[in-house]
Amino acid sequence: MGIRRAVLDVLIPIKGLGIEELGTRLESVHGVDSVNITVKEFDVSTQTLLVVVEGEDIDMSELRNVFEEFGAAIHGIDQIVAGKRIAEIPDYFYEL
């Protein structure tokens, strides 16, 4: 089934195309059904984004290429979910 969800910490320059264009472009990546982009913080020249993509058999290589097109860098991969269904983290994990 491949990758079904990726949660990424991304740094993108403020100058250039905005998150609207990034979201639309990410949605066109093979296997991506939905995209959620949340601005976590920003300064004079950059924004830190939390990017969540979901779908079936997401092409991570193509995702990386899109970020490069926008001058963005993946700072970290916070979550990858793969398989026949999406496995959620149990609620009790967050209660610790």
PyRosetta script that sets phi, psi and omega in degrees:
from pyrosetta import init, pose_from_sequence

init()
pose = pose_from_sequence("MGIRRAVLDVLIPIKGLGIEELGTRLESVHGVDSVNITVKEFDVSTQTLLVVVEGEDIDMSELRNVFEEFGAAIHGIDQIVAGKRIAEIPDYFYEL")
pose.set_psi(1, -27.6)
pose.set_omega(1, 179.3)
pose.set_phi(2, 78.9)
pose.set_psi(2, -163.9)
pose.set_omega(2, -176.1)
pose.set_phi(3, -79.2)
pose.set_psi(3, 131.4)
pose.set_omega(3, -179.5)
pose.set_phi(4, -108.5)
pose.set_psi(4, -25.0)
pose.set_omega(4, 177.8)
pose.set_phi(5, -147.6)
pose.set_psi(5, 139.6)
pose.set_omega(5, 172.2)
pose.set_phi(6, -133.8)
pose.set_psi(6, 130.5)
pose.set_omega(6, 175.9)
pose.set_phi(7, -114.0)
pose.set_psi(7, 118.5)
pose.set_omega(7, -170.8)
pose.set_phi(8, -123.9)
pose.set_psi(8, 142.6)
pose.set_omega(8, 172.9)
pose.set_phi(9, -99.6)
pose.set_psi(9, 116.0)
pose.set_omega(9, -170.3)
pose.set_phi(10, -125.7)
pose.set_psi(10, 138.4)
pose.set_omega(10, 174.8)
pose.set_phi(11, -109.2)
pose.set_psi(11, 126.5)
pose.set_omega(11, -176.7)
pose.set_phi(12, -133.7)
pose.set_psi(12, 141.4)
pose.set_omega(12, 177.3)
pose.set_phi(13, -67.4)
pose.set_psi(13, 145.9)
pose.set_omega(13, 178.4)
pose.set_phi(14, -70.3)
pose.set_psi(14, -38.5)
pose.set_omega(14, 177.8)
pose.set_phi(15, -71.3)
pose.set_psi(15, 140.5)
pose.set_omega(15, -179.9)
pose.set_phi(16, 112.6)
pose.set_psi(16, -159.1)
pose.set_omega(16, -178.3)
pose.set_phi(17, -68.4)
pose.set_psi(17, 150.2)
pose.set_omega(17, -177.2)
pose.set_phi(18, -90.4)
pose.set_psi(18, -178.1)
pose.set_omega(18, -177.7)
pose.set_phi(19, -69.2)
pose.set_psi(19, -22.5)
pose.set_omega(19, 176.2)
pose.set_phi(20, -62.9)
pose.set_psi(20, -47.2)
pose.set_omega(20, 179.1)
pose.set_phi(21, -66.9)
pose.set_psi(21, -39.0)
pose.set_omega(21, 178.1)
pose.set_phi(22, -61.4)
pose.set_psi(22, -46.1)
pose.set_omega(22, 179.7)
pose.set_phi(23, -59.8)
pose.set_psi(23, -44.3)
pose.set_omega(23, 179.1)
pose.set_phi(24, -63.3)
pose.set_psi(24, -41.9)
pose.set_omega(24, -179.5)
pose.set_phi(25, -68.0)
pose.set_psi(25, -41.7)
pose.set_omega(25, 178.6)
pose.set_phi(26, -63.3)
pose.set_psi(26, -35.7)
pose.set_omega(26, -179.2)
pose.set_phi(27, -64.6)
pose.set_psi(27, -22.6)
pose.set_omega(27, -179.5)
pose.set_phi(28, -84.8)
pose.set_psi(28, -5.0)
pose.set_omega(28, 179.4)
pose.set_phi(29, -68.5)
pose.set_psi(29, 141.4)
pose.set_omega(29, 179.9)
pose.set_phi(30, -52.9)
pose.set_psi(30, 126.7)
pose.set_omega(30, 175.8)
pose.set_phi(31, 91.5)
pose.set_psi(31, -12.6)
pose.set_omega(31, -177.3)
pose.set_phi(32, -84.9)
pose.set_psi(32, 125.9)
pose.set_omega(32, 176.8)
pose.set_phi(33, -103.6)
pose.set_psi(33, -29.8)
pose.set_omega(33, -179.6)
pose.set_phi(34, -150.0)
pose.set_psi(34, 153.7)
pose.set_omega(34, -178.5)
pose.set_phi(35, -135.7)
pose.set_psi(35, 136.8)
pose.set_omega(35, 173.4)
pose.set_phi(36, -129.2)
pose.set_psi(36, 122.1)
pose.set_omega(36, 177.8)
pose.set_phi(37, -119.0)
pose.set_psi(37, 123.4)
pose.set_omega(37, 178.5)
pose.set_phi(38, -121.5)
pose.set_psi(38, 129.6)
pose.set_omega(38, 176.4)
pose.set_phi(39, -78.9)
pose.set_psi(39, 118.9)
pose.set_omega(39, 179.3)
pose.set_phi(40, -87.5)
pose.set_psi(40, -41.1)
pose.set_omega(40, 178.1)
pose.set_phi(41, -162.8)
pose.set_psi(41, 163.8)
pose.set_omega(41, 177.3)
pose.set_phi(42, -151.1)
pose.set_psi(42, 157.1)
pose.set_omega(42, 173.6)
pose.set_phi(43, -133.5)
pose.set_psi(43, -159.9)
pose.set_omega(43, -174.5)
pose.set_phi(44, -61.8)
pose.set_psi(44, -36.0)
pose.set_omega(44, -172.9)
pose.set_phi(45, -119.1)
pose.set_psi(45, -13.8)
pose.set_omega(45, -175.7)
pose.set_phi(46, -138.6)
pose.set_psi(46, 161.1)
pose.set_omega(46, 171.3)
pose.set_phi(47, -122.6)
pose.set_psi(47, 141.9)
pose.set_omega(47, 171.2)
pose.set_phi(48, -101.4)
pose.set_psi(48, 125.1)
pose.set_omega(48, -175.2)
pose.set_phi(49, -116.3)
pose.set_psi(49, 145.3)
pose.set_omega(49, 166.5)
pose.set_phi(50, -101.7)
pose.set_psi(50, 115.4)
pose.set_omega(50, -176.3)
pose.set_phi(51, -114.4)
pose.set_psi(51, 122.9)
pose.set_omega(51, 177.3)
pose.set_phi(52, -116.2)
pose.set_psi(52, 124.7)
pose.set_omega(52, 173.9)
pose.set_phi(53, -121.3)
pose.set_psi(53, 139.0)
pose.set_omega(53, 177.5)
pose.set_phi(54, -131.7)
pose.set_psi(54, 152.2)
pose.set_omega(54, 178.5)
pose.set_phi(55, 168.2)
pose.set_psi(55, -149.5)
pose.set_omega(55, 177.7)
pose.set_phi(56, -131.0)
pose.set_psi(56, 127.9)
pose.set_omega(56, 177.8)
pose.set_phi(57, 56.7)
pose.set_psi(57, 52.9)
pose.set_omega(57, -178.3)
pose.set_phi(58, -65.4)
pose.set_psi(58, 133.1)
pose.set_omega(58, 179.5)
pose.set_phi(59, -84.7)
pose.set_psi(59, 96.0)
pose.set_omega(59, -176.9)
pose.set_phi(60, -64.6)
pose.set_psi(60, -32.9)
pose.set_omega(60, 178.4)
pose.set_phi(61, -64.2)
pose.set_psi(61, -42.6)
pose.set_omega(61, 178.0)
pose.set_phi(62, -66.7)
pose.set_psi(62, -37.1)
pose.set_omega(62, 175.9)
pose.set_phi(63, -59.0)
pose.set_psi(63, -47.9)
pose.set_omega(63, 179.4)
pose.set_phi(64, -58.2)
pose.set_psi(64, -40.3)
pose.set_omega(64, 179.3)
pose.set_phi(65, -62.8)
pose.set_psi(65, -38.9)
pose.set_omega(65, 178.6)
pose.set_phi(66, -62.9)
pose.set_psi(66, -45.8)
pose.set_omega(66, 179.0)
pose.set_phi(67, -60.0)
pose.set_psi(67, -40.6)
pose.set_omega(67, 178.1)
pose.set_phi(68, -62.4)
pose.set_psi(68, -39.6)
pose.set_omega(68, 177.7)
pose.set_phi(69, -57.4)
pose.set_psi(69, -34.4)
pose.set_omega(69, -177.7)
pose.set_phi(70, -91.1)
pose.set_psi(70, 3.2)
pose.set_omega(70, -178.7)
pose.set_phi(71, 73.0)
pose.set_psi(71, 19.5)
pose.set_omega(71, -177.2)
pose.set_phi(72, -95.1)
pose.set_psi(72, 159.1)
pose.set_omega(72, 177.9)
pose.set_phi(73, -128.8)
pose.set_psi(73, 134.4)
pose.set_omega(73, 174.1)
pose.set_phi(74, -78.8)
pose.set_psi(74, 113.9)
pose.set_omega(74, 179.4)
pose.set_phi(75, -80.5)
pose.set_psi(75, -31.1)
pose.set_omega(75, -179.2)
pose.set_phi(76, -167.8)
pose.set_psi(76, 154.1)
pose.set_omega(76, 173.6)
pose.set_phi(77, -105.9)
pose.set_psi(77, 108.8)
pose.set_omega(77, -175.1)
pose.set_phi(78, -84.1)
pose.set_psi(78, -26.2)
pose.set_omega(78, -179.8)
pose.set_phi(79, -160.1)
pose.set_psi(79, 139.9)
pose.set_omega(79, 169.9)
pose.set_phi(80, -130.7)
pose.set_psi(80, 131.6)
pose.set_omega(80, 175.8)
pose.set_phi(81, -122.0)
pose.set_psi(81, 129.7)
pose.set_omega(81, 179.7)
pose.set_phi(82, -135.4)
pose.set_psi(82, 158.1)
pose.set_omega(82, 176.3)
pose.set_phi(83, 124.7)
pose.set_psi(83, -168.6)
pose.set_omega(83, -177.2)
pose.set_phi(84, -73.3)
pose.set_psi(84, -24.6)
pose.set_omega(84, 179.2)
pose.set_phi(85, -143.6)
pose.set_psi(85, 168.5)
pose.set_omega(85, 179.1)
pose.set_phi(86, -87.3)
pose.set_psi(86, 118.8)
pose.set_omega(86, 177.5)
pose.set_phi(87, -89.4)
pose.set_psi(87, 119.3)
pose.set_omega(87, -179.7)
pose.set_phi(88, -90.3)
pose.set_psi(88, 152.9)
pose.set_omega(88, 174.4)
pose.set_phi(89, -75.6)
pose.set_psi(89, 130.2)
pose.set_omega(89, -179.0)
pose.set_phi(90, -60.7)
pose.set_psi(90, 146.1)
pose.set_omega(90, -179.4)
pose.set_phi(91, -56.5)
pose.set_psi(91, -37.4)
pose.set_omega(91, -176.6)
pose.set_phi(92, -61.8)
pose.set_psi(92, -22.8)
pose.set_omega(92, 178.4)
pose.set_phi(93, -60.8)
pose.set_psi(93, -37.9)
pose.set_omega(93, -177.8)
pose.set_phi(94, -79.7)
pose.set_psi(94, -13.1)
pose.set_omega(94, -178.2)
pose.set_phi(95, -84.6)
pose.set_psi(95, -9.2)
pose.set_omega(95, -177.4)
pose.set_phi(96, -71.1)
pose.dump_pdb("model.pdb")
